[in-house]
Amino acid sequence: MEQSTISIPVGSATLLVQAEDAARIIIDSIMKPQAPAIFTSKTVPDIGQHWDEQGGIYAGKARGISIPDYHLVIASGDGGFVEDIQWGGYEEDEPEAKCQWDGLANTHSLVKSKHSHPAAEWAAGLVICGFADWYLPSRRESALCYAMAPEAFPQAGWHWTSTQYSPGVAWVQGFNGGTQGGYHKGVELRARAVRRISSI
């Protein structure tokens, strides 16, 4: 019995394949289970581990309330930390910096304000590992950092968040016991910057 062939155009040439062989290859490729793709260069590290490609320590996936969920990275080393800095703008209301979740939006609002906000300006001005999108974390982002990667904050004690509490007070995160509270904006406290990665 004569076998039929299939002509497959390949560029300017034509490939002749036995129909039975072509059918077997197609069926095998459909029936064979496929392994999931492994993204080696963009694999997310374990929480609390350094993420070399992203310039800091991985704090986990943050819930985006009005934006998509994102990965939060804490600046590692001395470059992403400041010991004594004011939140600034004492007794000045910053209505666009009250978001509990979005520290990036809070930071941008504080930097654009007509009042000085040293902690937010410091974070927004950082360039670490080639990244210039650092910011002061919000109240909820700071809580995530404490819950998931407290070792990234070896200087325990109060750290500023970018979330305003009232015209004279801003939220702070404690890295001794994890508590949060309000602190006078004119006091000098610690700050550590973060950045986010929306998609991997």
C-alpha positions in Angstrom: 0.0 0.0 0.0 1.4 3.4 -1.0 1.8 6.0 1.8 0.5 9.5 1.2 2.8 12.5 1.9 2.1 16.0 3.1 3.8 19.0 1.6 4.9 21.6 4.1 6.2 24.9 2.7 9.4 26.0 4.5 10.6 29.4 3.2 11.2 28.9 -0.6 11.5 25.1 -0.2 8.9 22.4 0.3 9.3 19.6 2.9 7.6 16.3 2.1 6.5 14.3 5.2 4.8 10.9 5.4 1.2 11.6 6.5 1.3 8.8 9.1 4.5 10.2 10.7 3.1 13.8 10.7 -0.1 12.6 12.4 1.9 10.7 15.1 4.0 13.7 15.9 1.0 16.0 16.2 -0.9 13.5 18.4 2.1 12.9 20.6 2.7 16.7 21.1 -1.0 17.1 22.1 -1.2 14.2 24.5 2.2 14.7 26.2 1.9 16.7 29.4 3.8 20.0 29.3 6.0 21.2 32.2 5.4 24.7 33.4 7.8 27.3 32.2 10.6 28.2 34.6 11.7 31.8 34.7 15.2 31.7 36.0 16.2 35.3 35.6 13.0 36.7 37.1 12.2 34.2 39.8 10.9 35.8 43.0 13.2 34.9 46.0 12.0 33.6 49.3 10.6 36.3 51.6 13.4 38.0 53.6 16.0 37.1 51.0 18.0 39.6 48.9 16.7 40.1 45.4 19.8 40.9 43.4 17.9 41.9 40.3 15.7 44.3 42.2 18.2 46.0 44.5 17.0 45.0 47.9 15.3 42.5 50.2 12.0 40.9 49.2 9.3 41.7 51.7 6.5 39.8 49.9 3.5 40.5 47.8 1.5 43.6 48.8 -2.2 44.0 48.3 -2.9 46.8 45.9 -6.2 48.4 46.9 -6.8 50.7 44.0 -3.9 49.3 41.9 -2.9 45.7 41.0 -1.0 43.7 43.7 2.7 44.1 43.6 6.0 42.8 45.0 7.6 45.0 47.7 11.4 45.4 48.0 13.2 46.9 51.0 16.3 48.9 50.3 19.2 47.0 51.8 22.4 48.4 53.3 23.2 51.9 54.6 22.3 53.6 51.3 18.6 53.0 51.8 18.5 53.9 55.5 18.7 57.2 57.3 19.1 57.5 61.1 17.7 61.0 61.9 15.2 62.7 59.7 12.0 64.7 60.1 8.7 63.8 58.4 8.3 67.6 57.9 5.4 69.9 57.3 4.4 70.2 61.0 0.8 71.5 61.4 0.3 71.5 57.6 -2.4 69.2 56.3 -1.4 66.9 53.4 -4.7 65.4 52.3 -3.1 63.5 49.4 -0.7 61.7 51.8 -3.3 59.9 54.0 -3.4 56.6 52.0 -2.9 53.6 54.3 -1.8 51.4 51.4 0.0 53.3 48.7 3.3 54.7 49.9 4.4 55.6 46.4 1.4 58.0 45.9 1.9 59.4 49.4 5.6 60.1 48.7 4.9 61.7 45.3 2.3 64.0 47.0 4.7 65.0 49.7 7.5 65.7 47.3 5.2 67.9 45.2 3.9 69.8 48.3 4.8 73.4 48.8 6.0 72.4 52.3 9.3 70.5 53.0 9.0 66.8 53.8 12.6 65.6 54.3 11.9 61.9 54.8 9.8 61.6 51.6 12.3 63.8 49.6 15.2 61.7 50.8 13.6 58.4 49.7 12.4 59.8 46.4 15.9 61.1 45.6 17.7 57.7 46.1 19.4 55.8 43.3 20.3 52.3 44.5 21.5 49.5 42.2 20.5 51.7 39.2 16.9 52.1 40.5 15.5 55.6 41.1 11.9 54.6 42.1 12.4 54.3 45.9 9.8 55.8 48.2 8.8 56.0 51.9 6.5 53.1 52.6 2.9 53.6 53.7 1.5 52.5 57.0 0.3 49.1 55.7 3.5 48.6 53.6 5.5 49.2 56.8 3.4 46.7 58.7 4.1 44.1 55.9 7.8 44.8 56.2 7.7 44.2 59.9 5.6 41.0 59.6 7.5 39.5 56.8 11.1 40.8 56.9 11.9 42.5 60.2 15.6 41.4 59.8 15.8 44.1 57.0 15.5 46.7 59.8 18.5 46.0 62.1 18.1 49.5 63.6 15.0 48.7 65.7 12.8 51.5 66.9 10.4 53.9 65.2 10.6 54.4 61.5 8.5 57.0 59.5 5.8 55.9 57.1 4.5 58.1 54.4 1.0 58.2 55.8 -0.2 61.3 57.6 -2.2 60.9 60.7 -3.2 64.5 61.3 -1.7 67.9 60.4 0.8 67.6 63.2 1.4 63.9 63.3 2.4 61.1 60.9 2.2 57.3 61.3 5.3 55.4 62.5 6.2 51.7 62.5 8.0 50.2 65.5 10.5 47.5 64.6 11.1 46.4 68.2 7.6 44.9 68.8 5.7 45.7 65.6 3.4 48.4 67.0 2.3 51.5 65.1 1.4 54.9 66.4 1.5 58.6 65.6 4.5 60.8 66.1 5.1 64.6 65.9 6.2 65.4 62.3 9.0 67.7 63.6 10.8 64.9 65.5 13.8 63.2 63.9 13.3 59.4 63.5 14.6 56.6 61.2 13.5 55.9 57.7 14.1 53.1 55.2 13.1 53.2 51.6 11.2 50.6 49.5 10.3 50.1 45.9 7.7 48.0 44.1 7.6 45.7 41.1 4.1 45.5 39.6 4.8 42.5 37.3 7.4 39.8 37.0 
